[in-house]
């Protein structure tokens, strides 16, 4: 999946309308299950994301390349996974 910028994302979601696109964390989890999401314009309560704008969505294998794309755009963001990671790599 490609990096999601404001205009492309808004047009795909709202029939061409441009809008803020702030979403609740619950909505992001529902829309992108078992994915990494790069978030900007976020509000948090401690370590918990309350609302955010999704900038990129990817699988485990795509995360490094997506991070490079976002860094190249000089876009501040944080990564969050929409579901818990299980297995050997979890401490």
Order of alpha helices (4+ residues) and beta strands (2+ residues): alpha-beta-alpha-beta-beta-alpha-beta
